[in-house]
Amino acid sequence: MSTNNRNNQVNEDELDLSVDSSIDLGLDGDTLLEATATSIAPMQFLRSGDQPTRDRIVILGRTRAGKTIYLSRLYEQCWRGNGEIHMETSSGKSHLALLNAVAEMAEHRRWPKATDNSTYLDFQLTWQGHTFTMVSLDYPGEVFRRAFVEQIEDANTAELIDHVQRAAGVVLLIDPIVLSSGKIGDAADDDYGMVQALRFIRGLPGGETVPIGLVLTKIDINADLIRHHGGLRGFANKYCNNLIRVVPALTLFGTCAVRSRRDALGKEIPDLNKPARGLENPIIFCLRNIVANRIKSRDETNKRSQQEFIQREIKQDAEAETKDTRFWLWANVVLLVGLAAVGVLTWIVVRNFL
């Protein structure tokens, strides 16, 4: 291993892989959202309609962000029970495809091919005794471009938007090198496109509570770049400021799904002899917040039900009291009328007798 590679390894291992970006912001979340609400034009063709059930964690990224590798390695790690999450797909074909992608990198030192078609991946997650259903869409970065940058409405973008609407948690995958030195078009995907996606999510009913994690991928080869800017927080503050403005409480993560090294010809090849880093952290972050949101929603529903019950009881008591008051009022009126009638009759009888 070269001196540069050894230094890069030390830098990578020293990186803090999870940090809350909100502590660097001078304004609170509500103020920031209000300040940016009029500065970012809304997407014209995206219509929320009836809010569907939030039942999935959605992974958003673009070409070269490492979506396929991240998801394959995450599944391989969770399937084998090497972490806090157990993960199982509902399709045997998908199960083999995910594990074969990892095997291809390990045995043949070949990177997986870029995703050509949109593919549904249904997972059952088990975490801390809780069971979750996660439906992920592994889609080409071009679909992301058409949906959130070019704003083209077609079958593929409609499918992506449907997933975004159903997101109970969101993981954003970004390659740091693309943001810092990529082409203008690449930067537009990661910056402007994701800003529009996040603003759309936040604008949906209940969207303000959806946990969103920003993942900087490939930290093994990007370690020096990230450290040069002071770590994840410093890098994000410089290159992801617009994302942070839309999501002030954005939590940052660094991951390394598959490390890379150069072969004898100087070509970058996958190296699975070293462990992955930080793969579960964004998912656990989403799961933890999803559970908290469900508990909060349940408690709020119970509280509303109790309040409605108390209000009904108060209303019924008031109505019953009103009925009782009316009854006794009329009873007194009848009694007084009766006494008056008796008095008149008595006076008439006495007068006639005299």
Buried (B, 14 or more C-beta within 10 A) or exposed (E): EEEEEEEBBEBBEEBEBBBEBBEBBEEEEEEBBEEBEEEBEEBEEBEBEEEEEBEBBBBBBBBBBBBBBBBBBBBBBBBEEEBBBBBEBEEEEBBEBBBBBBBBBBEEBEBBEEBEEBBBBBBEBBBEEEEBEBBBBBBBBBBBBBBBBEBEBEEBBEBBBEBBBBBBBBBBBBBBBBBBEBEEEBBBBBBBBBBBBBBBBBBBEEBBBBBBBBBBBBBBBBBEBBBEBEBBBBBBBEBBEBBBBBBBBBBBBBBBBBBBBEEEEEEEBBBBEEEBBBBBBBBBBBBBBBBEBEEEEEEEEEEEEEEEEEEEEEEEEEEEEEEEEEEEEEEEEEEEEEEEEEEEEEEEEEEEEE
